[in-house]
Amino acid sequence: MKTNFQLIILSLAMIFQFETIEAQSVDSIPLYEGKIPFNLPTIELNESSSINENGHYLVTNVSEPELFVYLPSPDKATGASVIICPGGGYWVLAIRHEGHDFAKWFQERGIAAFVLKYRLPEPQIVSSREVPLLDAQRALELVRSNAPIWHINPDKVGIMGFSAGGHLAAWTSTQPISSTRPNFTILIYPVIQMSGPNAHSGSRDRILGNDPSEQEAEAHDPVVNVNDETPPAFLVHAADDPAVPIRNSINYYQKLLEHHVPASLFTIPFGGHGFGMNAAGVSWLPALEAWLQWMHYMP
């Protein structure tokens, strides 16, 4: 059995190894030049990272959001791209197993990928709880504006999110202005609903506070705001998810169908929550790859 000291050393080694690898092999760009919107004038919290008990690399206290850029080789490039929003309950970002790991998977298949290190609604860092949405919309703007440089199609820019990052992706996808919406959405065990028995209270409270009004909850609930212009979506959720009920995905999927929006829901019998690429040791990624081919985002 490892001692606490050995576990600390192992965690530090994993963090150093991950940060070193990413620094060497992945380009990143800041979301904003100059003043960052809604950041407090004085920020005393420093960005930090850790390894949790499941071996997942987590980042928190983000004050300088950025995009990590994974471009495919020219001979593989399909022209499609996806912005990836890691989950973490709007408290942390599980940026490796719900971010960088997937970016490499897309890159290998000719799809440009961008891992979004977005700000969290931390009152000691930002003055608005809406900053995750602002950062996601800014990421879409950056990717589309750089489309000629990165050799991607500005009309094939998707967004992907996990858990609370899934809420962010769906929230972005159901905005009223088309220029701030993605062209397709990939939602993995997403938080969707902001009220009722299916809501994830931790994520909801971080975005809306402890006692939101019904109007505030509805404004931030993607199910309520789906319409005929909402982008097509692929959803994955485990039936035994103990943290975010599968009804979140089912209700969003059904609402898309009501509005005749192309959508696919892949349900997994066992897998829990936060499983990343493999649910109960089985990969669900072949289903995603097939959907991307059906939707003509990859050959």
Beta strands, then each sheet from edge to edge (+ up, - down):
strand 1: 27-30
strand 2: 48-51
strand 3: 57-60
strand 4: 66-70
strand 5: 81-85
strand 6: 112-117
strand 7: 157-162
strand 8: 184-188
strand 9: 233-238
strand 10: 263-268
strand 11: 278-279
strand 12: 282-283
sheet 1: 1+ 4- 6+ 5+ 7+ 8+ 9+ 10+
sheet 2: 2+ 3-
sheet 3: 11+ 12-
end
